[in-house]
């Protein structure tokens, strides 16, 4: 199946999805049929900050139409933050969407977690991933630490790289969530892979982007 990805939000997230699909297809010996359309992370950040879901859905829908014209049969948004307008996008998208939110909820249910932490963008943390998690209590950083996490995440996502100071912020926040009873910490921002990949953070994490990539891969190898 020809997969269409909305990328660019941010660059590191796009690379993570792209490499994840390449690696899975290489391991299974199956061909990858893929087109990526570039979205502007700064434009999305503005619409995210203002809560303009309809505007961002229209931006994404234009890109989905471009993916459709390139032959894509299904599309996905390569960003947990970008899912803030996923319901609005589903209403106007010319292609079916592989929505990450039900996929993530199902993954948490399979693991039988009852209490999980989450770090990511402001809205992801405030809404506990848009209220999509039904089987577990979700806790997020609070107060100054909440502001620190979201500010450092935004700076990292735009830059496409992580600093040691930013990594310390994310690791510290995750550790305190575990001290409050979280069985695992959800990496609710796709770019967090920059901070966590290859590092021992001292607690269990569930990378929501990786869960999404696996679902996209499974769809991509379906016969059409």
MDAnalysis code that builds the backbone (N, CA, C; Angstrom):
import MDAnalysis as mda
import numpy as np

u = mda.Universe.empty(672, n_residues=224, atom_resindex=np.repeat(np.arange(224), 3), trajectory=True)
u.add_TopologyAttr("name", ["N", "CA", "C"] * 224)
u.add_TopologyAttr("resid", np.arange(1, 225))
u.add_TopologyAttr("resname", ["UNK", "UNK", "UNK", "UNK", "UNK", "UNK", "UNK", "UNK", "UNK", "UNK", "UNK", "UNK", "UNK", "UNK", "UNK", "UNK", "UNK", "UNK", "UNK", "UNK", "UNK", "UNK", "UNK", "UNK", "UNK", "UNK", "UNK", "UNK", "UNK", "UNK", "UNK", "UNK", "UNK", "UNK", "UNK", "UNK", "UNK", "UNK", "UNK", "UNK", "UNK", "UNK", "UNK", "UNK", "UNK", "UNK", "UNK", "UNK", "UNK", "UNK", "UNK", "UNK", "UNK", "UNK", "UNK", "UNK", "UNK", "UNK", "UNK", "UNK", "UNK", "UNK", "UNK", "UNK", "UNK", "UNK", "UNK", "UNK", "UNK", "UNK", "UNK", "UNK", "UNK", "UNK", "UNK", "UNK", "UNK", "UNK", "UNK", "UNK", "UNK", "UNK", "UNK", "UNK", "UNK", "UNK", "UNK", "UNK", "UNK", "UNK", "UNK", "UNK", "UNK", "UNK", "UNK", "UNK", "UNK", "UNK", "UNK", "UNK", "UNK", "UNK", "UNK", "UNK", "UNK", "UNK", "UNK", "UNK", "UNK", "UNK", "UNK", "UNK", "UNK", "UNK", "UNK", "UNK", "UNK", "UNK", "UNK", "UNK", "UNK", "UNK", "UNK", "UNK", "UNK", "UNK", "UNK", "UNK", "UNK", "UNK", "UNK", "UNK", "UNK", "UNK", "UNK", "UNK", "UNK", "UNK", "UNK", "UNK", "UNK", "UNK", "UNK", "UNK", "UNK", "UNK", "UNK", "UNK", "UNK", "UNK", "UNK", "UNK", "UNK", "UNK", "UNK", "UNK", "UNK", "UNK", "UNK", "UNK", "UNK", "UNK", "UNK", "UNK", "UNK", "UNK", "UNK", "UNK", "UNK", "UNK", "UNK", "UNK", "UNK", "UNK", "UNK", "UNK", "UNK", "UNK", "UNK", "UNK", "UNK", "UNK", "UNK", "UNK", "UNK", "UNK", "UNK", "UNK", "UNK", "UNK", "UNK", "UNK", "UNK", "UNK", "UNK", "UNK", "UNK", "UNK", "UNK", "UNK", "UNK", "UNK", "UNK", "UNK", "UNK", "UNK", "UNK", "UNK", "UNK", "UNK", "UNK", "UNK", "UNK", "UNK", "UNK", "UNK", "UNK", "UNK", "UNK", "UNK", "UNK", "UNK", "UNK", "UNK"])
u.atoms.positions = np.array([
    [0.842, -1.194, 0.000],
    [0.000, 0.000, 0.000],
    [0.880, 1.248, 0.000],
    [0.501, 2.214, -0.807],
    [1.237, 3.476, -0.900],
    [0.849, 4.354, 0.297],
    [1.847, 4.661, 1.121],
    [1.647, 5.443, 2.342],
    [2.023, 6.895, 2.083],
    [1.194, 7.818, 2.578],
    [1.519, 9.241, 2.525],
    [1.749, 9.775, 3.932],
    [2.874, 10.431, 4.140],
    [3.186, 11.010, 5.445],
    [3.198, 12.533, 5.354],
    [2.604, 13.181, 6.340],
    [2.774, 14.619, 6.517],
    [3.957, 14.804, 7.452],
    [5.044, 15.334, 6.908],
    [6.279, 15.477, 7.675],
    [6.623, 16.931, 7.943],
    [7.822, 17.129, 8.488],
    [8.316, 18.473, 8.747],
    [7.957, 19.025, 10.105],
    [7.222, 18.248, 10.936],
    [6.714, 18.797, 12.206],
    [7.121, 17.934, 13.391],
    [8.429, 17.984, 13.780],
    [9.531, 18.658, 13.155],
    [10.395, 17.709, 12.343],
    [11.569, 18.195, 11.930],
    [12.458, 17.405, 11.074],
    [12.886, 16.071, 11.691],
    [13.209, 16.086, 12.969],
    [13.658, 14.849, 13.621],
    [12.542, 13.815, 13.667],
    [11.310, 14.284, 13.857],
    [10.168, 13.370, 13.885],
    [9.977, 12.712, 12.524],
    [10.096, 13.510, 11.466],
    [9.951, 12.971, 10.115],
    [11.003, 11.902, 9.849],
    [12.232, 12.184, 10.227],
    [13.309, 11.223, 10.031],
    [13.035, 9.940, 10.804],
    [12.496, 10.059, 12.022],
    [12.198, 8.886, 12.839],
    [11.174, 7.990, 12.150],
    [10.112, 8.581, 11.644],
    [9.096, 7.803, 10.933],
    [9.681, 7.167, 9.670],
    [10.429, 7.951, 8.918],
    [11.006, 7.480, 7.656],
    [11.957, 6.309, 7.898],
    [12.886, 6.477, 8.825],
    [13.838, 5.400, 9.119],
    [13.131, 4.183, 9.703],
    [12.130, 4.429, 10.543],
    [11.400, 3.314, 11.129],
    [10.722, 2.460, 10.085],
    [10.136, 3.097, 9.081],
    [9.489, 2.347, 8.008],
    [10.517, 1.656, 7.114],
    [11.597, 2.347, 6.799],
    [12.661, 1.731, 5.986],
    [13.198, 0.477, 6.675],
    [13.509, 0.589, 7.968],
    [14.089, -0.540, 8.706],
    [13.120, -1.719, 8.763],
    [11.856, -1.460, 8.995],
    [10.882, -2.545, 9.085],
    [10.716, -3.245, 7.737],
    [10.659, -2.471, 6.677],
    [10.511, -3.081, 5.359],
    [11.767, -3.849, 4.952],
    [12.926, -3.317, 5.310],
    [14.166, -4.031, 5.005],
    [14.214, -5.362, 5.752],
    [13.785, -5.354, 7.012],
    [13.816, -6.574, 7.812],
    [12.848, -7.631, 7.287],
    [11.708, -7.179, 6.736],
    [10.711, -8.132, 6.254],
    [10.861, -8.444, 4.766],
    [11.777, -7.729, 4.097],
    [11.994, -7.961, 2.679],
    [10.830, -7.518, 1.817],
    [10.099, -6.520, 2.278],
    [8.948, -6.008, 1.527],
    [9.264, -4.618, 0.984],
    [8.709, -4.250, -0.177],
    [8.970, -2.928, -0.736],
    [8.209, -1.849, 0.020],
    [8.805, -0.681, 0.104],
    [8.169, 0.467, 0.749],
    [7.732, 1.450, -0.325],
    [6.456, 1.745, -0.368],
    [5.893, 2.710, -1.314],
    [5.450, 3.916, -0.490],
    [6.172, 5.026, -0.586],
    [6.007, 6.117, 0.370],
    [6.212, 7.470, -0.293],
    [5.356, 8.431, 0.077],
    [5.541, 9.823, -0.301],
    [5.395, 10.682, 0.952],
    [6.264, 11.677, 1.090],
    [6.219, 12.592, 2.234],
    [5.938, 14.007, 1.734],
    [4.978, 14.671, 2.352],
    [4.684, 16.081, 2.065],
    [5.143, 16.916, 3.259],
    [5.781, 18.028, 2.979],
    [6.392, 18.846, 4.026],
    [5.427, 19.892, 4.573],
    [5.224, 19.875, 5.893],
    [4.466, 20.905, 6.601],
    [5.439, 21.806, 7.349],
    [5.009, 23.014, 7.639],
    [5.846, 24.005, 8.316],
    [5.621, 23.906, 9.819],
    [6.652, 23.501, 10.566],
    [6.510, 23.327, 12.003],
    [6.194, 24.640, 12.703],
    [6.686, 25.750, 12.175],
    [6.409, 27.051, 12.810],
    [4.949, 27.447, 12.628],
    [4.417, 27.172, 11.448],
    [2.996, 27.456, 11.216],
    [2.129, 26.604, 12.135],
    [2.469, 25.318, 12.265],
    [1.695, 24.474, 13.152],
    [1.809, 24.943, 14.592],
    [3.006, 25.378, 14.998],
    [3.194, 25.857, 16.362],
    [2.299, 27.066, 16.647],
    [2.157, 27.946, 15.668],
    [1.277, 29.109, 15.847],
    [-0.186, 28.677, 15.998],
    [-0.628, 27.763, 15.144],
    [-2.007, 27.300, 15.227],
    [-2.242, 26.483, 16.487],
    [-1.238, 25.750, 16.914],
    [-1.335, 24.984, 18.156],
    [-1.472, 25.925, 19.338],
    [-0.659, 26.992, 19.355],
    [-0.685, 27.950, 20.465],
    [-2.021, 28.689, 20.539],
    [-2.613, 28.966, 19.380],
    [-3.880, 29.705, 19.351],
    [-5.102, 28.791, 19.414],
    [-4.865, 27.481, 19.359],
    [-5.966, 26.524, 19.401],
    [-6.801, 26.499, 18.142],
    [-6.203, 26.913, 17.029],
    [-6.941, 26.988, 15.763],
    [-6.873, 25.648, 15.045],
    [-7.708, 24.731, 15.467],
    [-7.694, 23.379, 14.914],
    [-8.186, 23.351, 13.467],
    [-9.198, 24.140, 13.179],
    [-9.749, 24.143, 11.820],
    [-8.736, 24.648, 10.801],
    [-8.010, 25.703, 11.174],
    [-7.007, 26.248, 10.266],
    [-5.913, 25.229, 9.979],
    [-5.429, 24.551, 11.034],
    [-4.370, 23.575, 10.821],
    [-4.891, 22.368, 10.050],
    [-6.137, 21.992, 10.284],
    [-6.708, 20.877, 9.522],
    [-6.757, 21.207, 8.033],
    [-7.057, 22.450, 7.693],
    [-7.067, 22.848, 6.286],
    [-5.659, 22.810, 5.691],
    [-4.677, 23.225, 6.480],
    [-3.285, 23.150, 6.033],
    [-2.915, 21.696, 5.743],
    [-3.243, 20.818, 6.659],
    [-2.926, 19.405, 6.480],
    [-3.723, 18.807, 5.314],
    [-4.984, 19.203, 5.169],
    [-5.811, 18.646, 4.098],
    [-5.229, 18.974, 2.726],
    [-4.685, 20.170, 2.584],
    [-4.037, 20.544, 1.324],
    [-2.868, 19.600, 1.031],
    [-2.115, 19.258, 2.078],
    [-0.996, 18.334, 1.900],
    [-1.484, 16.919, 1.606],
    [-2.589, 16.524, 2.219],
    [-3.143, 15.197, 1.932],
    [-3.587, 15.121, 0.470],
    [-4.148, 16.194, -0.047],
    [-4.527, 16.198, -1.460],
    [-3.300, 16.041, -2.354],
    [-2.194, 16.633, -1.944],
    [-0.948, 16.480, -2.696],
    [-0.470, 15.029, -2.635],
    [-0.598, 14.415, -1.461],
    [-0.214, 13.011, -1.314],
    [-1.115, 12.113, -2.159],
    [-2.389, 12.428, -2.168],
    [-3.331, 11.656, -2.988],
    [-2.961, 11.745, -4.463],
    [-2.594, 12.945, -4.893],
    [-2.216, 13.128, -6.300],
    [-0.958, 12.340, -6.642],
    [-0.113, 12.097, -5.635],
    [1.109, 11.313, -5.855],
    [0.853, 9.808, -5.803],
    [-0.383, 9.424, -5.482],
    [-0.727, 8.010, -5.482],
    [-0.932, 7.389, -4.115],
    [-0.800, 8.178, -3.049],
    [-0.980, 7.629, -1.700],
    [-2.410, 7.156, -1.504],
    [-2.544, 6.066, -0.744],
    [-3.861, 5.481, -0.472],
    [-4.326, 5.725, 0.959],
    [-3.407, 6.103, 1.825],
    [-3.720, 6.401, 3.215],
    [-2.672, 7.396, 3.707],
    [-3.029, 8.231, 4.677],
    [-2.100, 9.256, 5.154],
    [-1.981, 9.217, 6.672],
    [-0.869, 9.760, 7.157],
    [-0.636, 9.837, 8.596],
    [0.123, 11.123, 8.913],
    [-0.133, 11.661, 10.088],
    [0.552, 12.855, 10.585],
    [1.696, 12.399, 11.485],
    [2.916, 12.814, 11.156],
    [4.098, 12.315, 11.873],
    [4.418, 13.181, 13.089],
    [3.433, 13.354, 13.952],
    [3.612, 14.208, 15.131],
    [2.462, 13.971, 16.088],
    [2.762, 13.717, 17.359],
    [1.701, 13.640, 18.361],
    [1.068, 15.019, 18.542],
    [1.888, 16.061, 18.534],
    [1.366, 17.420, 18.626],
    [0.429, 17.737, 17.483],
    [0.768, 17.253, 16.280],
    [-0.056, 17.489, 15.114],
    [-1.425, 16.839, 15.186],
    [-1.601, 15.902, 16.106],
    [-2.898, 15.248, 16.261],
    [-3.904, 16.122, 17.011],
    [-3.511, 17.340, 17.383],
    [-4.463, 18.215, 18.077],
    [-5.665, 18.540, 17.191],
    [-5.501, 18.426, 15.865],
    [-6.599, 18.721, 14.936],
    [-7.014, 17.497, 14.147],
    [-6.710, 16.304, 14.655],
    [-6.916, 15.088, 13.867],
    [-8.397, 14.852, 13.566],
    [-9.278, 15.191, 14.493],
    [-10.708, 14.974, 14.243],
    [-11.206, 15.918, 13.159],
    [-10.736, 17.166, 13.189],
    [-11.103, 18.121, 12.151],
    [-10.522, 17.700, 10.797],
    [-9.308, 17.169, 10.821],
    [-8.687, 16.710, 9.582],
    [-9.432, 15.507, 9.009],
    [-9.835, 14.580, 9.870],
    [-10.578, 13.407, 9.387],
    [-11.851, 13.827, 8.655],
    [-12.443, 14.935, 9.085],
    [-13.700, 15.386, 8.477],
    [-13.512, 15.938, 7.065],
    [-12.300, 16.404, 6.732],
    [-12.089, 17.038, 5.423],
    [-11.049, 16.321, 4.564],
    [-10.408, 15.307, 5.107],
    [-9.337, 14.627, 4.376],
    [-9.879, 13.823, 3.199],
    [-9.251, 13.929, 2.038],
    [-9.668, 13.126, 0.892],
    [-9.181, 11.677, 0.974],
    [-8.282, 11.388, 1.905],
    [-7.781, 10.033, 2.110],
    [-8.115, 9.569, 3.525],
    [-8.261, 8.265, 3.737],
    [-8.354, 7.764, 5.115],
    [-7.062, 8.069, 5.864],
    [-7.179, 8.301, 7.173],
    [-6.025, 8.638, 8.000],
    [-5.742, 7.515, 8.989],
    [-4.448, 7.268, 9.219],
    [-4.077, 6.337, 10.272],
    [-3.804, 7.170, 11.525],
    [-4.861, 7.359, 12.289],
    [-4.859, 8.179, 13.503],
    [-4.062, 7.469, 14.596],
    [-3.086, 8.160, 15.182],
    [-2.252, 7.548, 16.212],
    [-2.993, 7.332, 17.528],
    [-4.034, 8.122, 17.809],
    [-4.631, 8.119, 19.147],
    [-5.257, 6.781, 19.536],
    [-6.112, 6.175, 18.721],
    [-6.638, 4.855, 19.108],
    [-5.569, 3.775, 19.120],
    [-4.550, 3.934, 18.286],
    [-3.451, 2.967, 18.252],
    [-2.691, 2.989, 19.579],
    [-2.430, 4.193, 20.090],
    [-1.724, 4.341, 21.364],
    [-2.564, 3.804, 22.514],
    [-3.851, 4.118, 22.519],
    [-4.732, 3.632, 23.578],
    [-4.733, 2.109, 23.614],
    [-4.779, 1.482, 22.452],
    [-4.766, 0.023, 22.387],
    [-3.452, -0.544, 22.917],
    [-2.332, 0.147, 22.632],
    [-1.026, -0.325, 23.101],
    [-0.944, -0.284, 24.622],
    [-1.492, 0.753, 25.226],
    [-1.480, 0.864, 26.691],
    [-2.368, -0.216, 27.308],
    [-3.504, -0.465, 26.685],
    [-4.392, -1.529, 27.179],
    [-3.695, -2.876, 27.145],
    [-2.966, -3.167, 26.061],
    [-2.269, -4.456, 25.954],
    [-1.241, -4.628, 27.062],
    [-0.622, -3.541, 27.469],
    [0.400, -3.603, 28.519],
    [-0.203, -3.608, 29.914],
    [-1.494, -3.388, 30.001],
    [-2.244, -3.435, 31.262],
    [-1.732, -2.417, 32.285],
    [-1.253, -1.281, 31.797],
    [-0.842, -0.209, 32.703],
    [-2.076, 0.456, 33.297],
    [-1.979, 0.817, 34.565],
    [-3.086, 1.501, 35.243],
    [-2.793, 2.968, 35.523],
    [-1.522, 3.337, 35.551],
    [-1.145, 4.728, 35.820],
    [0.115, 5.031, 35.010],
    [0.037, 6.022, 34.144],
    [1.161, 6.354, 33.277],
    [1.427, 7.858, 33.346],
    [2.679, 8.216, 33.141],
    [3.040, 9.623, 33.022],
    [3.110, 10.018, 31.563],
    [3.127, 11.322, 31.294],
    [3.259, 11.790, 29.916],
    [4.049, 13.084, 29.874],
    [4.943, 13.198, 28.890],
    [5.638, 14.452, 28.609],
    [5.549, 14.707, 27.111],
    [5.566, 15.979, 26.744],
    [5.451, 16.351, 25.339],
    [5.122, 17.817, 25.215],
    [4.310, 18.171, 24.239],
    [3.903, 19.560, 24.053],
    [2.919, 19.966, 25.144],
    [2.685, 21.278, 25.248],
    [1.753, 21.791, 26.256],
    [0.382, 21.116, 26.151],
    [-0.184, 21.100, 24.937],
    [-1.535, 20.576, 24.781],
    [-1.593, 19.075, 25.028],
    [-0.583, 18.347, 24.591],
    [-0.529, 16.908, 24.848],
    [-0.547, 16.637, 26.353],
    [0.222, 17.415, 27.110],
    [0.262, 17.210, 28.557],
    [-1.024, 17.692, 29.223],
    [-1.526, 18.863, 28.810],
    [-2.746, 19.406, 29.425],
    [-3.939, 18.481, 29.219],
    [-4.057, 17.921, 28.021],
    [-5.220, 17.091, 27.687],
    [-4.972, 15.610, 27.909],
    [-3.784, 15.275, 28.403],
    [-3.411, 13.861, 28.567],
    [-3.616, 13.120, 27.252],
    [-2.963, 13.630, 26.202],
    [-3.062, 13.093, 24.840],
    [-4.498, 13.178, 24.335],
    [-5.075, 14.376, 24.462],
    [-6.396, 14.690, 23.899],
    [-7.496, 13.795, 24.465],
    [-7.289, 13.302, 25.686],
    [-8.291, 12.459, 26.314],
    [-8.467, 11.107, 25.657],
    [-7.475, 10.682, 24.870],
    [-7.623, 9.448, 24.085],
    [-7.338, 8.186, 24.884],
    [-6.698, 8.310, 26.046],
    [-6.313, 7.126, 26.812],
    [-7.430, 6.784, 27.787],
    [-8.025, 5.635, 27.584],
    [-9.221, 5.268, 28.352],
    [-8.969, 4.224, 29.437],
    [-7.859, 3.528, 29.376],
    [-7.658, 2.383, 30.269],
    [-6.706, 2.665, 31.421],
    [-6.134, 3.865, 31.476],
    [-5.159, 4.178, 32.526],
    [-5.320, 5.621, 32.965],
    [-4.964, 5.888, 34.204],
    [-4.877, 7.258, 34.686],
    [-3.594, 7.875, 34.151],
    [-3.680, 9.084, 33.619],
    [-2.524, 9.744, 33.017],
    [-2.158, 10.957, 33.860],
    [-0.887, 11.047, 34.249],
    [-0.414, 12.189, 35.025],
    [0.675, 12.915, 34.231],
    [0.754, 14.214, 34.440],
    [1.712, 15.053, 33.714],
    [2.476, 15.917, 34.708],
    [3.608, 16.482, 34.293],
    [4.310, 17.429, 35.151],
    [3.385, 18.579, 35.551],
    [3.708, 19.237, 36.651],
    [2.861, 20.313, 37.153],
    [3.686, 21.568, 37.396],
    [3.007, 22.699, 37.450],
    [3.624, 23.954, 37.852],
    [4.783, 24.375, 36.970],
    [5.862, 24.793, 37.627],
    [7.035, 25.262, 36.892],
    [7.644, 24.171, 36.028],
    [7.581, 22.939, 36.508],
    [8.161, 21.850, 35.729],
    [7.376, 21.624, 34.434],
    [6.056, 21.763, 34.492],
    [5.238, 21.678, 33.289],
    [5.693, 22.704, 32.262],
    [5.860, 23.955, 32.694],
    [6.280, 25.028, 31.787],
    [7.676, 24.763, 31.236],
    [8.538, 24.226, 32.083],
    [9.912, 23.946, 31.663],
    [9.943, 22.852, 30.602],
    [9.149, 21.808, 30.803],
    [9.117, 20.713, 29.831],
    [8.605, 21.204, 28.484],
    [7.497, 21.933, 28.491],
    [6.924, 22.336, 27.205],
    [7.803, 23.351, 26.487],
    [8.463, 24.241, 27.226],
    [9.349, 25.219, 26.585],
    [10.557, 24.534, 25.960],
    [11.139, 23.593, 26.688],
    [12.310, 22.893, 26.169],
    [11.936, 21.968, 25.022],
    [10.742, 21.376, 25.093],
    [10.319, 20.527, 23.993],
    [10.139, 21.353, 22.717],
    [9.486, 22.495, 22.835],
    [9.263, 23.330, 21.661],
    [10.560, 23.771, 21.016],
    [11.530, 24.173, 21.839],
    [12.825, 24.607, 21.308],
    [13.545, 23.457, 20.625],
    [13.473, 22.281, 21.207],
    [14.127, 21.111, 20.624],
    [13.485, 20.728, 19.297],
    [12.151, 20.751, 19.230],
    [11.448, 20.341, 18.022],
    [11.765, 21.264, 16.852],
    [11.790, 22.558, 17.105],
    [12.076, 23.516, 16.036],
    [13.516, 23.374, 15.551],
    [14.452, 23.180, 16.507],
    [15.867, 23.067, 16.149],
    [16.208, 21.725, 15.514],
    [15.455, 20.696, 15.876],
    [15.755, 19.361, 15.361],
    [16.957, 18.733, 16.023],
    [17.320, 19.235, 17.198],
    [18.440, 18.664, 17.961],
    [18.195, 18.927, 19.440],
    [18.864, 18.151, 20.293],
    [18.677, 18.275, 21.731],
    [19.978, 18.678, 22.402],
    [19.884, 19.479, 23.450],
    [21.040, 19.843, 24.253],
    [21.062, 18.978, 25.512],
    [22.207, 18.933, 26.176],
    [22.302, 18.177, 27.423],
    [21.359, 18.744, 28.479],
    [21.211, 20.062, 28.496],
    [20.321, 20.699, 29.472],
    [18.872, 20.294, 29.231],
    [18.474, 20.247, 27.981],
    [17.110, 19.827, 27.658],
    [16.877, 18.374, 28.042],
    [17.863, 17.541, 27.770],
    [17.734, 16.126, 28.136],
    [17.551, 15.984, 29.649],
    [18.268, 16.750, 30.413],
    [18.142, 16.701, 31.876],
    [16.746, 17.099, 32.328],
    [16.158, 18.077, 31.661],
    [14.793, 18.500, 31.987],
    [13.822, 17.345, 31.776],
    [13.907, 16.683, 30.638],
    [12.976, 15.594, 30.321],
    [13.188, 14.397, 31.241],
    [14.437, 14.048, 31.491],
    [14.724, 12.911, 32.376],
    [14.253, 13.204, 33.796],
    [14.482, 14.417, 34.260],
    [14.060, 14.779, 35.609],
    [12.550, 14.741, 35.754],
    [11.843, 15.253, 34.747],
    [10.384, 15.241, 34.797],
    [9.859, 13.817, 34.796],
    [10.429, 12.952, 33.967],
    [9.995, 11.563, 33.915],
    [10.230, 10.836, 35.226],
    [11.368, 11.096, 35.824],
    [11.677, 10.453, 37.111],
    [10.667, 10.846, 38.175],
    [10.287, 12.125, 38.215],
    [9.328, 12.569, 39.230],
    [7.924, 12.011, 38.962],
    [7.571, 11.806, 37.703],
    [6.293, 11.166, 37.410],
    [6.276, 9.730, 37.925],
    [7.397, 9.046, 37.783],
    [7.484, 7.681, 38.294],
    [7.418, 7.656, 39.820],
    [7.989, 8.670, 40.464],
    [7.901, 8.777, 41.917],
    [6.459, 8.983, 42.377],
    [5.622, 9.505, 41.471],
    [4.202, 9.716, 41.766],
    [3.355, 8.510, 41.365],
    [4.006, 7.418, 40.997],
    [3.280, 6.186, 40.731],
    [3.132, 5.778, 39.290],
    [3.717, 6.523, 38.367],
    [3.621, 6.137, 36.954],
    [4.390, 4.846, 36.712],
    [3.753, 3.881, 36.067],
    [4.410, 2.616, 35.744],
    [5.338, 2.761, 34.540],
    [5.035, 3.680, 33.673],
    [5.864, 4.008, 32.517],
    [5.593, 5.460, 32.156],
    [6.485, 6.057, 31.392],
    [6.305, 7.443, 30.942],
    [6.092, 7.436, 29.442],
    [4.990, 8.012, 29.007],
    [4.680, 8.105, 27.589],
    [5.457, 9.257, 26.974],
    [6.211, 8.961, 25.943],
    [6.889, 10.010, 25.191],
    [5.870, 10.552, 24.202],
    [5.167, 11.601, 24.631],
    [4.044, 12.132, 23.893],
    [4.416, 13.196, 22.884],
    [5.691, 13.370, 22.658],
    [6.178, 14.269, 21.622],
    [7.155, 13.502, 20.754],
    [6.903, 13.490, 19.453],
    [7.693, 12.643, 18.557],
    [9.182, 12.964, 18.622],
    [9.518, 14.234, 18.800],
    [10.927, 14.628, 18.803],
    [11.668, 14.210, 20.070],
    [10.977, 13.672, 21.054],
    [11.650, 13.227, 22.279],
    [12.632, 12.098, 22.016],
    [12.509, 11.459, 20.869],
    [13.495, 10.429, 20.520],
    [14.904, 11.019, 20.522],
    [15.017, 12.306, 20.219],
    [16.334, 12.954, 20.237],
    [16.973, 12.867, 21.611],
    [16.167, 12.985, 22.641],
    [16.692, 12.976, 24.008],
    [16.862, 11.564, 24.560],
    [15.982, 10.647, 24.168],
    [15.930, 9.347, 24.827],
    [16.638, 8.225, 24.073],
    [16.830, 8.357, 22.780],
    [17.413, 7.261, 21.998],
    [18.812, 6.921, 22.478],
    [19.028, 5.652, 22.796],
    [20.347, 5.185, 23.204],
    [20.782, 5.619, 24.584],
    [19.856, 6.154, 25.370],
    [20.183, 6.652, 26.711],
    [19.445, 5.851, 27.773],
    [20.099, 5.650, 28.899],
    [19.461, 5.026, 30.050],
    [18.907, 6.147, 30.927],
    [17.598, 6.336, 30.849],
    [16.983, 7.435, 31.603],
    [16.621, 7.025, 33.023],
    [16.700, 5.736, 33.340],
    [16.426, 5.277, 34.691],
    [14.982, 4.905, 34.957],
    [14.123, 4.934, 33.936],
    [12.718, 4.544, 34.103],
    [12.194, 4.019, 32.770],
    [11.050, 3.341, 32.830],
    [10.474, 2.768, 31.618],
    [9.752, 3.848, 30.814],
    [9.872, 3.757, 29.495],
    [9.180, 4.691, 28.617],
    [8.448, 3.911, 27.540],
    [7.402, 4.517, 27.012],
    [6.705, 4.000, 25.843],
    [6.710, 5.115, 24.810],
    [7.415, 4.883, 23.718],
    [7.546, 5.878, 22.658],
    [6.313, 5.800, 21.760],
    [5.446, 6.794, 21.868],
    [4.188, 6.754, 21.135],
    [4.403, 6.848, 19.628],
    [5.448, 7.550, 19.223],
    [5.754, 7.621, 17.791],
    [6.106, 6.245, 17.246],
    [6.867, 5.462, 18.014],
    [7.239, 4.125, 17.562],
    [6.010, 3.228, 17.447],
    [5.066, 3.375, 18.375],
    [3.806, 2.628, 18.302],
    [3.073, 2.980, 17.010],
    [3.068, 4.269, 16.673],
    [2.400, 4.736, 15.471],
    [3.100, 4.213, 14.216],
    [4.432, 4.266, 14.208],
    [5.192, 3.776, 13.061],
    [4.890, 2.303, 12.806],
    [4.819, 1.522, 13.860],
    [4.523, 0.095, 13.703],
    [3.145, -0.100, 13.075],
    [2.179, 0.694, 13.490],
    [0.837, 0.588, 12.910],
    [0.840, 0.975, 11.435],
    [1.601, 2.007, 11.093],
    [1.710, 2.417, 9.687],
    [2.371, 1.307, 8.875],
    [3.426, 0.714, 9.438],
    [4.090, -0.393, 8.733],
    [3.110, -1.537, 8.471],
    [2.359, -1.912, 9.486],
    [1.419, -3.020, 9.318],
    [0.399, -2.709, 8.221],
    [-0.042, -1.466, 8.168],
    [-0.977, -1.067, 7.109],
    [-0.292, -1.079, 5.738],
    [0.975, -0.684, 5.709],
    [1.693, -0.562, 4.439],
    [1.910, -1.899, 3.749],
    [1.905, -2.995, 4.512],
    [2.159, -4.305, 3.903],
    [0.852, -5.053, 3.597],
    [-0.276, -4.379, 3.860],
    [-1.541, -4.987, 3.476],
    [-1.657, -5.040, 1.959],
    [-2.274, -6.071, 1.463],
    [-2.514, -6.190, 0.024],
    [-3.691, -5.310, -0.375],
    [-3.546, -4.601, -1.479],
    [-4.631, -3.733, -1.956],
    [-5.157, -4.245, -3.288],
])
